[in-house]
Amino acid sequence: MHFLHSILMLIFVISDAGTLEFIVRGSGPLVAPLGGSVVLPCYVETPLVTENLRVVWGRTDSETLVHLYQDGESRAEEQNKDYHDRAHFFTDQIEHGIFSLRLDNLTAEDKGIYRCKVYSQQVADKTLVEIIDVERLLVSGSSRSISAYDGEDVTLNCSVDSHIKPEHIEVSWKKTDEDVEILVLLYQNNKTLPDSSYERYRDRVEFFTDVYMWSLHVSSVCWETFSQCNGGCVETG
């Protein structure tokens, strides 16, 4: 009788091992750039049996189907049209227990909570990943060259389109000299840091803002070929 009981216990353990529960994990809140990409993490610590594996990515606010993996392949025809060619599932990582999703060409509407639900061997678990913000930060300068005579002053304009508050933006003006970048001016924590400027630009550059215009005023411009010009030299090329 004891022998029979041991056999039954062994059968139970083997049977139960094939249906062990698993825990799906994700990540904390994410911030992503407008127009850029973000990876929504979803994984298990121990890889699962890939046979009959099903992974469903969706949004919790609208029940929109973002991506479906089923029958060994991504089912693009099932997903919401807003995510066609934008949601990429890492199929080659499934064997490692990774079910993450990459979203490309992000828009402000992509902000929200996403649910990753994994089905395996009649067992399922899920995790939630939130994109708390999609930041917009577009920087543009002049489309034309700026010319100045030796010794003149010149203003270089830089406009910023962003919803980020100005006091949370860091601005650096740099001069590219072949493969070397020279720091002309640094604006950080709502103030200019003159000591961080390269020596020959100190006391000759001024930073000023107007709404989302971050301009640089350079005094006493001279050409790169001159080693000295009023105590310094600013390359306009």
CORHUBEL-V538516 format. One record per residue. SS is DSSP state (H for helix, E for strand, L for the rest). PHI is phi in whole degrees, 0 to 359 (* if undefined). PSI is psi in whole degrees, -180 to 180 (NA if undefined). Layout:
[[SS:PHI:PSI] [SS:PHI:PSI]]
This chain:
[[L:*:-41] [H:296:-39] [H:297:-43] [H:296:-41] [H:297:-38] [H:294:-40] [H:297:-43] [H:297:-40] [H:295:-40] [H:295:-44] [H:299:-41] [H:295:-43] [H:295:-45] [H:297:-43] [H:295:-41] [H:289:-28] [H:295:-28] [L:283:-13] [L:235:29] [L:299:139] [L:290:154] [L:227:162] [L:243:123] [L:269:130] [E:242:156] [L:228:-127] [L:208:177] [L:284:-177] [L:302:146] [E:241:146] [E:241:131] [E:230:156] [E:276:139] [L:301:131] [L:82:-7] [L:263:-153] [L:230:158] [E:211:143] [E:258:126] [E:266:108] [L:290:142] [L:202:122] [E:199:164] [L:237:152] [L:284:-29] [L:245:120] [L:307:146] [L:259:164] [L:294:126] [L:280:-17] [L:294:129] [L:63:20] [L:287:139] [E:223:131] [E:233:126] [E:240:120] [E:256:127] [E:212:173] [E:258:141] [L:278:-23] [L:281:-27] [L:229:0] [L:59:25] [L:289:134] [E:277:114] [E:273:-42] [E:199:145] [E:230:127] [E:247:123] [E:202:146] [L:56:37] [L:79:12] [E:205:161] [E:284:137] [L:252:79] [H:299:-30] [H:293:-15] [H:268:-20] [L:280:160] [L:298:141] [H:299:-25] [H:294:-16] [H:250:5] [L:299:129] [L:65:10] [L:242:-24] [E:256:119] [E:239:120] [E:264:137] [L:275:77] [H:302:-37] [H:286:-5] [H:257:-3] [H:301:-42] [H:298:-16] [H:261:6] [L:83:20] [E:251:128] [L:233:32] [L:291:160] [E:229:134] [E:254:129] [E:254:130] [L:251:166] [L:49:56] [L:296:143] [L:239:169] [H:299:-29] [H:288:-12] [H:283:-10] [L:295:136] [E:152:-171] [E:255:130] [E:247:142] [E:245:128] [E:251:116] [E:242:128] [E:246:129] [E:247:128] [E:208:127] [L:51:48] [L:64:17] [E:237:146] [E:218:151] [E:208:164] [E:216:165] [E:217:158] [E:245:138] [E:231:130] [E:247:132] [E:266:106] [E:277:-19] [E:198:145] [E:244:106] [E:280:138] [L:252:120] [E:213:97] [E:246:124] [E:246:134] [E:217:150] [E:240:-162] [L:284:144] [L:273:-3] [L:235:157] [L:289:152] [L:247:130] [L:245:150] [L:207:148] [L:279:157] [L:305:126] [L:90:-8] [L:281:168] [L:263:154] [E:216:147] [E:243:127] [E:254:121] [L:264:144] [E:217:119] [E:254:146] [E:234:128] [E:250:109] [E:201:154] [L:268:-4] [L:287:137] [L:296:140] [H:306:-36] [H:292:-12] [H:257:8] [L:252:135] [L:255:132] [E:239:130] [E:232:131] [E:259:128] [E:228:149] [E:254:124] [E:272:115] [E:244:95] [L:56:-115] [L:261:9] [E:247:135] [E:258:124] [E:255:126] [E:283:116] [E:272:-44] [E:202:144] [E:233:128] [E:244:119] [E:212:144] [L:53:41] [L:69:22] [E:206:157] [E:277:140] [L:248:86] [H:297:-31] [H:292:-17] [H:276:-13] [L:288:149] [L:300:142] [H:309:-44] [H:287:-7] [H:259:-11] [L:296:140] [L:68:8] [L:235:-1] [E:235:147] [E:223:135] [E:253:133] [E:215:152] [E:237:152] [E:213:101] [L:59:-108] [L:246:39] [E:251:121] [E:244:86] [E:261:158] [E:236:126] [E:255:124] [E:246:128] [L:264:150] [L:54:62] [L:293:142] [L:214:165] [L:279:157] [L:299:-27] [L:288:-18] [L:267:131] [L:281:-28] [L:224:142] [L:202:102] [L:54:41] [L:90:-1] [L:187:-180] [L:216:132] [L:246:123] [L:276:127] [L:260:-4] [L:277:NA]]
